[in-house]
Amino acid sequence: MEPYERELGLATALAVGLLVGLEREQSRGDRPGASFAGVRTYPIFALVGALSTLLDVASSWLPLVSLLGVFALIAISYAHDVRTRDDHGATTEISVIATYLLGALATSKGVVEPMQQRLLLVGGLGVAITFLLSSKPWFHRFAARVSRDDFYATVKFLIVAVIVLPQLPNRDLGPLDAINPRSLGLMVVTISGLSFLGYVAMHVLGTRRGLLVGAALGGLVSSTAATLSFANRTKQTPELAPVAAGAVALAWLVMLARVGVLVAIIAPSLLTTLAGPLAGMIAGTLLGFAVTFQRDGAGEHGPMELTNPFELGSAIKVSAVFGAVLLATKAATVYTGDGGLYLASALGGTTDVDAVTLSTAKLAQSDISAPTAAAAIAIAIAVNTMVKLALAAGVGGWVLGRRVAVTAGFLAAGGAVGLAVVAL
């Protein structure tokens, strides 16, 4: 037994009980009637759990008997409250059981070792329980904002991430051994997770809090979708062009940051070489934002419309694109060298930068040099930027197109300077 292990365990149990009990006492407010447990009762339950575990050397039945006693008290109180109140839930009773078990865990032996990890686990779980108990209004508001379709999309994402991904074989398969199913699935989950995070953030924050916040989150979901959204709105309201141009630039900026994150996840060593071109593109996009954006009129127009980015059908399509780009880039590298890789990257960039980024980063781990990979990713970004420029001008009109063209020009120039520095 470590020094003061018993004392520290009892103190941790007492602290967790006080924390949860204080929250329950405050949540009761001025409601009439006695409560089953409050700021004094919760720490007592935690100490009972801790003492019963300490005394199991005297009787191995004591922890079980004390737990049954807690269940009996809870059952009696719950039955009484159900008879006398119509709106009684089970939150308090469940939290009492959780507090008792945390107290028992704080002084247990052989369950979680060493002592420091056990006490940190107890403290962390106590804080988590307190947060869940105290955040009832926030969770209710969040649940009200989530539609049934959003919930189903979340479940589908979790199916792919938690159930399907671990079952995929982790070895190279297919022509030229170009495709690793586990890596392919991880790419899909990574992209979808980033997009889904942006989508949830938009629902939590609300795009009406700021057009630029919506543009940044839209870039996290899809910079192409954000560009099209602002182009459509500019077509309907031409005077929105100065605001929309800045918002488009901000969405592109987030896309560039996303490329950096993906490379850091897949091939961290490549990020050192890509940092120059990527920094140049980011600097150019920031300059374009500063030149084209005008705040006048921001926030006076409706929120940007974005649909849930994760649907199972979309995930399958993304997987197919990833696989095709992986195979194309690998074949181009094997049969035609760097020139073929650049061509494949340019073609892939017309539809999806992420697919080229991830496939090239994977190749950079063993098949191609870091400067070649950085150039291929930069080409894909440049081509994708030209496609989005064409969409902005074609849908939003020349008033928006010429402003977006300024940002695109600065982005391309910054990337070229960065590539030149890398080549030196």
Stockholm file with secondary structure:
# STOCKHOLM 1.0

chainA/1-424         MEPYERELGLATALAVGLLVGLEREQSRGDRPGASFAGVRTYPIFALVGALSTLLDVASSWLPLVSLLGVFALIAISYAHDVRTRDDHGATTEISVIATYLLGALATSKGVVEPMQQRLLLVGGLGVAITFLLSSKPWFHRFAARVSRDDFYATVKFLIVAVIVLPQLPNRDLGPLDAINPRSLGLMVVTISGLSFLGYVAMHVLGTRRGLLVGAALGGLVSSTAATLSFANRTKQTPELAPVAAGAVALAWLVMLARVGVLVAIIAPSLLTTLAGPLAGMIAGTLLGFAVTFQRDGAGEHGPMELTNPFELGSAIKVSAVFGAVLLATKAATVYTGDGGLYLASALGGTTDVDAVTLSTAKLAQSDISAPTAAAAIAIAIAVNTMVKLALAAGVGGWVLGRRVAVTAGFLAAGGAVGLAVVAL
#=GR chainA/1-424 SS CCTTHHHHHHHHHHHHHHHHHHHHHHHHTTCSSCCSSCTTHHHHHHHHHHHHHHGGGTCTTHHHHHHHHHHHHHHHHHHHHHHHCSSCCSHHHHHHHHHHHHHHHHTCSSSSCSHHHHHHHHHHHHHHHHHHHHTHHHHHHHHHHSCHHHHHHHHHHHIIIIIIHHHSCCSCBSGGGCBCHHHHHHHHHHHHHHHHHHHHHHHHHCGGGCHHHHHHHHHHHCHHHHHHHHHHHHHHCGGGHHHHHHHHHHHHHHHHHHHHHHHHHHCHHHHHHHHHHHHHHHHHHHHHHHHHCCCTTTTSSCCCCCCCSCCHHHHHHHHHHHHHHHHHHHHHHHHHCHHHHHHHHHHHHTTCHHHHHHHHHHHHTTTSCHHHHHHHHHHHHHHHHHHHHHHHHHHHCHHHHHHHHHHHHHHHHHHHHHHHHHHC
#=GC SS_cons         CCTTHHHHHHHHHHHHHHHHHHHHHHHHTTCSSCCSSCTTHHHHHHHHHHHHHHGGGTCTTHHHHHHHHHHHHHHHHHHHHHHHCSSCCSHHHHHHHHHHHHHHHHTCSSSSCSHHHHHHHHHHHHHHHHHHHHTHHHHHHHHHHSCHHHHHHHHHHHIIIIIIHHHSCCSCBSGGGCBCHHHHHHHHHHHHHHHHHHHHHHHHHCGGGCHHHHHHHHHHHCHHHHHHHHHHHHHHCGGGHHHHHHHHHHHHHHHHHHHHHHHHHHCHHHHHHHHHHHHHHHHHHHHHHHHHCCCTTTTSSCCCCCCCSCCHHHHHHHHHHHHHHHHHHHHHHHHHCHHHHHHHHHHHHTTCHHHHHHHHHHHHTTTSCHHHHHHHHHHHHHHHHHHHHHHHHHHHCHHHHHHHHHHHHHHHHHHHHHHHHHHC
//
